[in-house]
């Protein structure tokens, strides 16, 4: 799976969890750019992405995501394993 | 089959789609770890069951401070329910850090701490308390030997839960959300999320928080009287394998072989529900005589004819038949569960009667019991021995209905019943049933005040209230306690705080006997006036005009009756004993 496909799926998950049909994520998007993406919904987003890709992030990873692009790279790396 | 309850994210999404127009409720949530998502889940879960939950989230780790101090934000919030959650992860760390010398007393300390919290709440307000009990942990310090060692954590967790069970059974204001069982059901690896705990101080996985929230709401609903009272069952391929009309009594699957075992297990489960007070009814597309045959003649049938309150087998539409059952039982559709293996029938009933609960059913009968169990359809907030006879009472009712048609004159019919009423004050035997009636009665209920056992106990101790606890029997059987009146004494008048009557005894004249007695009490206490109040709910329209019909005069929002002008009402019930 390519990273832009992953980005699309991650975007869908975000739309679903945050209930915002108009949400468009780019690799540069951070939590500051998205209304409703706070520390609580962050937990919901992580769990939803984990479920969607059947992966599990480590505690360090969860705390260290810089932006959506970085997040998608981690997903990519995990599903490649 | 769909997951129940929905996972956390699905739950939040489903709740967002609904309008926030349900019954208002105030819930305070106190925890010693992060509780924001649990609060979110409780709110969403409430909305899914028609409640509009206003949540107060106490600041982090403030349980003791909030509960013990009189003027805390907790009490200012005036919660209907207080949920207390001690995380087992924190408990574990405290246990590990306890010096060996006092480790053996750990469970006693924790248990008495909770008891103190409960007593402290009870001394300040009548909020109900829901405590999340502790899931067992697998710390492997002693392996299986932990069960034998008083200095193992698992030993203490079990002791605490055990202790809380006994404490809760004697305390009507205190309820336990049985997280221990929930965790056992989904497994510890699904209930805990160690990463979430480390990164966000929430030990439970998101989906488990949703499950806990759904159970908390189940408890809240049960306390408010929203419970299922009746189970309506299909027959072919639901209670036994095969079709009785085609396969015959020797051909259906029920018994200790093969698939028959699954149906035996299912029937045993159903009988257990009946024994705890759930009314059983049959609704089947069959010829009646054929449908009865297994109940009468099949040696392996667990359920017998006597277990069924209303038995409907014909070729009519099932929704019509369920409407008939509802008329006979006189309980709300929203307290009925209908189980049928046929998706067509399920949908038909669901569409025709939106209030009734119609769960899906797995294709494999061996999954019936587990599937239905996890839906937690039969949560209750009280239990009394009277419950166990309920099915019998509804059967007697069916017999009464059949003789009623023989009399053309209603008075002759009532006389023929040879009714006897007994009126008592509160006592330790009737308090559980009285509390239950206040929680469950919706129709003949003027003010719909819900009381727990502890509420009733404190009323019993107070001099301010006059209770009339009314039992009724007739030649067909004993109804047990069917009416409760609680009069509040004021200087010159009595106020009817509560008057409820079971709908099973409507139109027997019991309300007239009770009203006569209320007047007697008023005269005995030197009160010249009695005031009643009608607070409308969607369900109590039955008594909207009761007071004017009985000669009460309107005075503002209240209804007034003067004892001097009261006309004694005629009835056909003899009064056996009255202990004022």
Interface residues (C-beta under 8 A of the other chain):
Chain A: X16 X17 X19 X39 X40 X43 X44 X47 X48 X51 X57 X58 X59 X62 X63
Chain B: X7 X8 X9 X12 X13 X16 X36 X37 X40 X195 X196 X198 X199 X200 X202 X205 X206
